[in-house]
Structure formats: structure tokens, C-alpha cells
Amino acid sequence: MEIAIGPLIRIVEATGPIGAILAAIIVGLCLALIVFARSQGLFNDARTAQQQAEFQKRLLEQVERLMHREEVLIQEMSEVQAHVALMRVQLRKAIDLLRQVREGRVAPDAIDTDAIGGEP
């Protein structure tokens, strides 16, 4: 930084007070331009666009994860529904056997638990 400032200082010293005033005016105008640009958001447009793109990318990734999770849950739900249907059939068989025992058509010792469908 000192290398770039050194020649500028020599130029200002060589031109005297008029050079110093001109240098101050140029620096002031540059600073005013920077302040104006920042207040108008000219420097923020690129950053905002980048942030929006990153947000959209993260949002799409999250949606894809949720869609995948939904597919997994739908598959699990169909498996659970199949197990529930099997349990209903087994429960109906067990109720039917208990009804037969109560009515005396089947002896309690004659019930085969494997016939009910013991395991899913």
C-alpha cells in the first residue's frame, strides 16, 4: 500500500497547495460516490442475488429430502397396513375359536394356536 501511496504523495508535494486541494476533492468525490452507491444498494445486488440463489438451493435440497422421506413413509405405511390386515384375520380366527369353545363345539385343549396364524 505504501508503494502506491508514495508516488501520489510526491505528486501532491510537487504541485503544492493546489495539488493537495485537487487530491482532497478527488478523494472526497470517491468517498461520496461509495457512500451514495452503498445507500442505493448498488453493491448489495450481487450479494442479494447470491444469497437468494443459495437459499433456493437449500430449499430445493430440503424439498427433495422431504419427498424422499414421504416415499419411505408411504412404503412403511403400506407394510403396516398389510400387518394390520393380517392381525385382523388372526383376531377373527381367534374370536371364532373362542366362540366355538364357549358353545362347546371345540374342547379348550384341542385349540391349536398355530392354526390361528401365530406369527405374522
C-alpha positions as CSV (number, residue, x, y, z in Angstrom):
1,M,0.0,0.0,0.0
2,E,2.9,2.4,0.8
3,I,4.3,1.7,-2.7
4,A,1.1,3.0,-4.3
5,I,0.7,6.0,-1.9
6,G,4.4,7.1,-2.2
7,P,4.2,8.4,-5.8
8,L,0.9,10.1,-5.1
9,I,2.3,12.0,-2.1
10,R,5.3,13.1,-4.2
11,I,2.9,14.4,-6.9
12,V,0.9,16.3,-4.3
13,E,4.1,17.8,-2.8
14,A,5.3,18.8,-6.3
15,T,2.1,20.6,-7.2
16,G,1.8,22.4,-3.9
17,P,-1.4,23.5,-2.2
18,I,-3.4,23.4,-5.4
19,G,-2.4,19.7,-5.8
20,A,-3.4,19.0,-2.2
21,I,-6.8,20.6,-2.8
22,L,-7.3,18.6,-6.0
23,A,-6.3,15.4,-4.3
24,A,-8.7,16.1,-1.4
25,I,-11.5,16.9,-3.8
26,I,-10.9,13.6,-5.8
27,V,-10.8,11.6,-2.6
28,G,-13.9,13.3,-1.3
29,L,-15.8,12.6,-4.6
30,C,-14.7,9.0,-4.5
31,L,-15.9,8.6,-0.9
32,A,-19.2,10.4,-1.7
33,L,-19.7,8.0,-4.7
34,I,-19.0,5.0,-2.5
35,V,-21.4,6.2,0.2
36,F,-24.1,7.0,-2.4
37,A,-23.7,3.6,-4.1
38,R,-24.0,1.8,-0.7
39,S,-27.0,3.8,0.3
40,Q,-28.7,2.9,-3.0
41,G,-27.8,-0.7,-2.6
42,L,-25.7,-0.9,-5.8
43,F,-23.1,-3.1,-4.1
44,N,-25.8,-5.3,-2.4
45,D,-27.4,-6.5,-5.6
46,A,-24.8,-9.2,-6.3
47,R,-24.7,-10.3,-2.7
48,T,-28.5,-10.4,-2.5
49,A,-28.7,-12.4,-5.7
50,Q,-26.1,-14.9,-4.4
51,Q,-28.0,-15.2,-1.1
52,Q,-31.2,-15.8,-2.9
53,A,-29.6,-18.5,-5.1
54,E,-28.1,-20.2,-2.0
55,F,-31.5,-20.0,-0.2
56,Q,-33.3,-21.5,-3.2
57,K,-30.7,-24.3,-3.5
58,R,-31.1,-25.1,0.2
59,L,-34.8,-25.0,-0.1
60,L,-34.8,-27.4,-3.1
61,E,-32.5,-29.8,-1.2
62,Q,-34.9,-29.7,1.7
63,V,-37.9,-30.4,-0.5
64,E,-36.1,-33.3,-2.2
65,R,-35.3,-34.8,1.3
66,L,-38.9,-34.4,2.3
67,M,-40.1,-36.0,-0.9
68,H,-37.7,-38.9,-0.3
69,R,-38.9,-39.2,3.3
70,E,-42.5,-39.2,2.1
71,E,-41.8,-42.1,-0.3
72,V,-40.3,-44.0,2.5
73,L,-43.2,-43.3,4.8
74,I,-45.7,-44.4,2.2
75,Q,-43.8,-47.6,1.8
76,E,-43.8,-48.2,5.5
77,M,-47.5,-47.3,5.7
78,S,-48.3,-50.0,3.2
79,E,-46.3,-52.5,5.2
80,V,-48.1,-51.5,8.4
81,Q,-51.5,-51.8,6.6
82,A,-50.6,-55.3,5.5
83,H,-49.6,-56.3,9.0
84,V,-52.9,-54.8,10.4
85,A,-54.9,-56.7,7.9
86,L,-53.1,-59.9,8.8
87,M,-53.7,-59.2,12.5
88,R,-57.4,-58.7,11.9
89,V,-57.7,-62.0,10.2
90,Q,-55.8,-63.7,13.0
91,L,-58.0,-61.9,15.6
92,R,-61.2,-63.0,13.7
93,K,-59.9,-66.6,13.7
94,A,-59.1,-66.4,17.5
95,I,-62.6,-65.0,18.2
96,D,-64.2,-67.7,16.1
97,L,-62.3,-70.4,18.0
98,L,-63.2,-68.9,21.4
99,R,-66.9,-68.7,20.3
100,Q,-66.7,-72.4,19.4
101,V,-65.2,-73.3,22.8
102,R,-67.9,-71.3,24.5
103,E,-70.6,-73.1,22.5
104,G,-69.0,-76.4,23.4
105,R,-68.2,-77.4,19.8
106,V,-64.4,-77.4,20.4
107,A,-62.6,-78.6,23.6
108,P,-60.2,-76.0,25.0
109,D,-57.4,-78.4,24.9
110,A,-58.0,-79.1,21.2
111,I,-57.2,-75.5,20.1
112,D,-54.0,-75.3,18.0
113,T,-52.5,-71.9,18.3
114,D,-50.6,-72.3,15.1
115,A,-53.9,-72.7,13.3
116,I,-54.8,-69.1,14.3
117,G,-51.7,-67.9,12.5
118,G,-49.3,-67.5,15.4
119,E,-46.7,-65.3,13.7
120,P,-47.2,-62.6,11.0
